[in-house]
Amino acid sequence: MKIAGDRKQFPCDHCGNIYLLERNLQDLALADREQLLPLTTYTHQLQQWLKVGAYEIFLHNVQEEKVNEKRVIYLNVEYRNSGSETLSCRRTQWILFDTEGYTYDSVTTAVFYEGHSRPALSGERFISPGMKVRGWVAFEIPPTAMIERVQFLTGHLTTKTAEFLLKS
């Protein structure tokens, strides 16, 4: 990417992702510019590896299904660890947002996973350097909710995020 100036936010001409930095680009040391880790990455594209803080994530697909008369959104997610520290991977790192601004947390209800060929990304998984993990995350949402985006959060104190803007 060729970026310059005093901006905090910039688009990638190649992939269309938009990156938001913690500081203006001109305030970063040259070495930091070589290894940019944005605060937030905004994208319309699924099926791409995104670097989010120490994490590398891949959102394979988003599916909707009725389960026991409940409306369920499924995310097929994958993590890989190409860093040097062990990472904690949790279903609670994923959040859905609807067009009205409401958020939905993932659920662990077994009925949403059993018999649906969707191994759950349940609890907390630790992946050492060189490892990866993949699983499904389920969200129960109201019948009229229109999902707008999916957000991935790295942690609580030094949060970096990725936002997948979904087509209506």
N, C-alpha and C positions, 0 to 999 in steps of 0.2 A: 504494500500500500504506500502510496505517496501522499503524505499528509503534512501539513505545516501550519504555522500560525498560532493564534491564541485561542483556539477552540478546545472545548472539552468533549464535544460530540462530533462524530464524523462517520460517513458511510463508506463501505467497501464497494468500489466500482465492480469488482468481480462477482461477489456473492450476494450483494444487496443488504447484508447485515449492517446494523447501525451500532456503533460502539460509544459508550459514555465513559469517560475517564474521570478519575478522582480530581485531577488538576488539569489546567490548561496545558496543552502540548508543549508550548514554549517554556513552561516552568519545569519540565522534566529534563534530567541529565541525559546526555546522548546515549549512555549505556541503558538507561531505563526505556528509551524510545525503541531500542532493539527488541525488548521483551515486554511489550505492552500487555498488561493484564487489566482489562476494563472493569469498571464497577458493574456495568450492565451491558449485556449484548441483547439487542432486539433483532428478531428474525421472523420471517414468514416461512422459512424453509424447515421442514423436518428432515430427518435422515442426513444429518451432517454432524461431525464431531465438533463440539464447541469446548473451548478452554474457558472454565469459569473458576477463577482462583486456582487452587491446587487440583481441581477436578477436571476430568474430561468426560463429557456426557453426550449421549446420543439418544434422541427421541425417535424411535423407529416408526411408531404410528399411534394414532388416537382413534379409538373405536367407541361407538355407542351401542348399548344393548339394553333390553328389558330383562330384568331378573326378578322373578316373584313380584311382578307388577311395579317394580321400582326402576327408575331410569338411572342407568349406570354409565359413566364415562371411564374407559380404560386407557391407560398410557402404557406402552411397551417401552421401557427405558433400559439403558445400558450405561455402565460406568467403566472406565479403564484408568489404571493408575500408571502413568509413565514418569511419575515423580520419584522422590527418594524417601518419602514418609508414608506410613500406613494411613489410609483414608477410611472414614466412617461413612457408609452409604445407607440412607434411611428413606423410607417412603414419605416421611414428614417433610422432606426437602422439596416436595412437589405440591403446588397449590393451583387450583383452578379459579379463574375470575369470570364472572358473567358480565353482560353488557350493562347491567344496573349497578355494578360495583361491588356486588356480593362475592365473597370468597368461599371456597369449599375445600375442606381438608380431606385427605385420603381416609379410607375406611379399611378395617381389617376383617370385616364380617366374612367368615369362611364361605358362605353361600355364593358370594360374588366371584370366588375363585374356583371352588371345587366343581368338577364336571364341565369346566369351560376351557380346558387346555390352556390355562393361564397361570403359570407358577407365580405366586405372589412375591414381590419384594417386600418381605415382612420383617418387622423388627429392625435390627441394625446389623449390617454386614460390614466387616472390616476387610479391606483389600490391601495387600502388601504391594510394594512396587512390582510392576510387571503383570499384575493380576487384573482381571475384569470380572464384573458381575452383571447379570441381566435378570429382569423380572417385570411383572405387571403391577401397576398401582391403580386402584379403583376408587372412584368418587361417586357417591350417591347424590344426585341433584334433583331439584324440583322439576315437575313435568314442563313448566313453562320457561325455565331458565334457558337463556341463549349464551352459550359459552363463547367468550371472546379471546381468552389467552390462558396459557399455562406458564407458570413461573417456577424456576428452579432456584433454590437458595443454598449457598454454601454453608452458612453458619450463623451464629448470633452476634458475635462481637465485630468481626471484620467481614461482613456479608458482601459477597459478590453475587450477582444474579444473571440469569438468562431468561428472556421472555420470548415465548413462541406465540406470535400473533396468529390466531386461527382464522381461517376464512369462514364467513357466515354460511 
